[in-house]
Amino acid sequence: MANGNKKTDFVYDAEQIQVLEGLEAVRRRPGMYIGGTDTKALHHMVYEVVDNAIDEAMQGRCDHIWITIHKDESVTVTDNGAGIPVGIQQQMGMSALTVVMIKLHAGGKFGGGGYKVSGGLHGVGVSAVNALSTWMETTVKRNGKIYRQRFERGIPVSEVDEIGTCDPNDTGTSQRFLRDDTIFQVFEYDWPTLITRFREMAFLTRGVDFTFVDERPEPAREFNFYFEGGVQTFVRYLNKNREVFHAPIYVDIEVEGTQVEAAIQYTDGYNESIFAFANTINTPDGGSHLTGLRAAITRQVNDYARKQGMLKENDDNFTGDDTRQGMTAIISVKVLE
């Protein structure tokens, strides 16, 4: 029987059903796209744009990425990759550059052959950044020409203008944006937080130069990262203040189209430090790549101990915790789209 508490004095009809078009949904619910409007979300804006440059590097089309924080807290991310296409995208009937910047789920990462491996919010990242910025300018060098388009809160306020020429071999994309003060709760980027993330990206994208400049202080400060050793160098860096027992054990192999890179080094510590990444994105909750690494280490240590007579026939195997005590490890997988 009804309890008599059911409301009857309300209006809920077809007029209350709303459809958010284009990037309006991003501005209304930023937490669904970048996790919120706090410090972490503000920095995530930068990471999403840098991830696009990393994607170019993973295709072998880019070997240098520049990140600059300007005095007005705007950020520029530049790469020397192929450059976003500017020709007409037939499905939408507008420049591919405009499509990428204003349409969610648009890009070359959905099996079209543009990217075999990629990270970030596929087809959402840069358009979400555009939507959550007071203004954003995209500059592209491609086919010996320089193009630019400007957006304000995700809306194009200019065409894709040809603004100059360049060497045909000089290609790439530059994105400059200023976060929207009406959306974010914090407005300043934290230098140490960004340094840590860019160093991590450089370790995971070996052979790629990262130049990070902060123009806010006087004089400006600059960091450069370049690691030819990949995750081997990453493990050495993590263990720089620990006593290590051996050089890093390194694996770089392709398994059914997935590139697997791992480095392991034991120290005199008691705790394990394992970090897992998929397409350069940290996976703190683990995944099959992390589970597989842990299982393989435990199995190999027990097999070796049996063969060497360290474990007798009636002895129990070492547990996973036993085999990982004092271990520092990185596993990075690059999964095909």
N, C-alpha and C positions, 0 to 999 in steps of 0.2 A: 504494500500500500504506500502511496506517496506520502512523504513526510511533511508536505506543506511548505517546504523551504525553496521550492523551485521558482526562479525568477520569471516573471511574465512581462515586466516593464522594460523591455529592451527592443532595439531595432537591429535585425540582422537579415539583410536581403541582398539582392544582386548589386546594389549600389556600394556595398561594403567590400566587394571583391576588387582588388587592385592588381594590375599587371605592371611590374616595373620593367621598363624598356632599357636596353643598352647597359651603360655603366651605372645607371641610377641605383641598381640593387647593391652595387659595391659601396657606394657612398652611404646608403641607408643602413647596411649591415656589414661594415668593414671586418668585423670579427670573423665572419665566415670565409674571408679571403686571405687575411694576413694575421689573424689571431687576436685582433683587438685594436686598441688605440693608445697603448702604453709604450714604454721605452722599447720593449722587445719588438712590438709591431713596427715602430718607427725604423728600427735597424733592419727589420725584415724587408722593408721597402728597398733598401740598398742591396740586400742580398739577392732579391729577385732580379734586379737589373744586372748585377754581376753574374748571376747564374746564366743569363743569356749569353754573356761573353764567354763564360766557361764552356757552354755548349759549342760555341764556335771552335774553341781550342780542342775539344774532344773529337771534333771532325777533322782536326789537323789543318784548319783554315786560319788559325790565330795563334800567335806566339807572344803577344804582349797585351796586357790589360792595365789601363790607367784609371785610378779612382781619385777624385778630388773633392774635398769639402771646401766650399767657398765661404767667404766672410759672411754672406747672408744666409748661411746654412743650406743653401742649395747644393746639390751633389751632381757631379758629372762622372759618368762611366763611359769609357771609350775603349774600343777594341780594334785590332787591325784584321778582323775577319773579312768575310765576303761582303758584308753590308746587306741590310734588309732590302729585298727587291722593291723597286718603286713602280714597276709596270702595272698595268691594269689587271686586277684579279677578277676573272670572268664571272665567277659566281655572284660577287657583290657589285660588280661594275664600277669599282673605284680602285685607286692605287693600293697595291698590296701593303705598302707602308701604313696607310691610313687604316686598313683592315686590321692589321696586327695591333695597332695602338688603341682602337676604339671598340673592337669586337671581342667578347669573351670567347674562349675556345677557338681561337684562330691562330694559325701558325704552321710551321713546317715540321711539327713533331707528332703528326698523327698518321704516319705510314706513307706520307707522300714522297719520301726519298730525300727530303731536305736534311734530316738528322737521323742517324742510326742510333745514337746514344744521347740522352739529354736528361737534365735535372730540373728542379724548380716546379712551379705550378704550371703545367703544360697548357699553353694557350691562354692562361689567365694572368700570369705574373705581371708582365709589363703593362697590360691594359688596366690591371687593378692599381698599379702604381700611378698610372696616368689619371685614373678616376679620383685618386686620393691626393692629388697634387694641385696646388694653386695654379701652377703652370708647368708645362713640360715641353721641351724642344728636342726634336729628333733630327740629327744631322747624319747623312749617309754619303759615303764616298763609294762610287760604283761606276764602272765603265768610263772612267776618266772624267766624271762629272760629280759635282757636289750638290746635294739636295737637302732641303730643310722644311720641316713642318712644325707649327706651334699649336699647342693645345692648352685650354684653360678648363680645369676641373673635368677633364676627359673629353671636352668638346673641341673639335678642330676650329681654329680661328684663322687659319691660313690654308692655302692649297699646298701641295707638295711642290715647292718652288725650287727651280734650278738656280743656285746662287753663285756658281763658279765652276772652274775646271781643276783637274788634278792629274797627276801621273796615272795612267791606266792601272799600274801595279800598286798604287796607293789606294787601298780599299778599307772599309770598316764602318762601324756605327758608333755614334756618340749620343748618349742620352743625358740631358741635364734636366733636373726637376727640383721643385721646391714643395715640400710637404704642405698640406692644407691645415692652417692653424685652427680652422673651425671644426676639424675632425680629431686631431691628435691632442692628447693630454700633455705631452712633453714635446719640446721643439728642438732640443740640442742633441747632437750625436756624441756618443762616448768614444773617444779615441782608443783606449785600451780594448774595448769590446770589439771594435772593427778590426784592430790590428790582429787580435787573436783569430778572428774568423778568416781574414785574408791570408794569414800565415798557414792556416789549416788548408785553405783552398789551394795554395801554392804547393804544399806537400802532396796533395792528392792529384794535382795536374802537373806532373813533372815536366820540366823543360819549358815552362811558360813563365815569362817575366810578369811580376806584379809591381806596379808603382803606385804608392798610396801617399797623397799629399794632403795636408791640412793647412789651409790658408788662414785660419782664424787667429792663431797666435802670431806674435811678432818676435823673431822671424818665423816664417812658415816652417813646418816640420815635414819630413819626408822619410818613408820607409820603402825599401825595395826587397822583394822576395824572389828567389829563384832557386829551385831545388831539383837538381838532376837525378838525385837518388830516390825520389818518390817516398814511399812509405818507410823504406829503410832509414832515410834521414829523419823522418817523423819519429820513429821509435827512438833513435839516438837522441833526438831533441827532448823527448819526454823523460829519458833516463839520464839526462846530463848531470843531475845532482845525486845520482845513485851509483852504488858499486855494481857493476855488471860482470857477468861470468863468461861472456862470449860475445862475438860479433853477432849482429842480427841474422837470424835464419830467414831467408827471403824466398818467396814463391811468386812467380809471375807466369800465369798459364791461362789459356783459353779453354773453356769447357762448354761445349754445345752453344757456341756463339757468345757466351758471357765471359768477359775478361775478369780474371780473379787475381788480385795482387795482395799479398800478405807479408807481414814481417813480425817476427817473434824474438824477444830477448828476455832472458831471466836475470833478475837482480837479487840482492840480498834482502829485499823486502819480504813482507808477509802477505800483502794484498795483491790481487790481480788488477791490472789496468788494461781493459780491452775496449777498443773503439771500433765501431762498425760503420761503414759508409756504403751507400748505393748511389751511383752516378754523382759522386762527390757530396751527396747530402747525408748528414749525420742521421743515423737510425738508432736513437737511444733506447728504443723499446726492443731492439734486436731484430730478428728475422732469420730466415733459413741460412743466410750466409754466416751469421754469428753462431747459430746452433751447430752448423756443419764444422766450423773451425774448432769449437770447443770439443765436439765429439771426436774429431780427427786427432787432436792433441792427446786426449785421454787414451784413445785406442793405440796410438803409436808409442806412447810412453810405456803402456802396459805390455805391448808386444816386445819392445826392446828389453824391458826388465825380465820377461820370461826367457827370451833367447839368451840373455847374459847370465841367467841363474840368480838374478837379484830377487825374483819371486819364485818360490818353490811351488810344486804342484798343488799343494793344499792351501797355499796362501791366497787370501783375497786380493783382487785387483786393487790398484790405487783408485781412489775416487777422483771425480773431476776436480774437486777442490784441492786435492793433493797435488795433482799434476799442474795446476795453474797458480800455485803459491809463488808469489814473487815474479809473476810473468807480466810483461808489457807486450801488447800485441795490437796491431792494426790490420783490419781486413777491409779492403775496398773492392767492390764489384761494379762493373760497368755493364748494365743490362741493355740488350737491344730493345728498341721500341717495337 
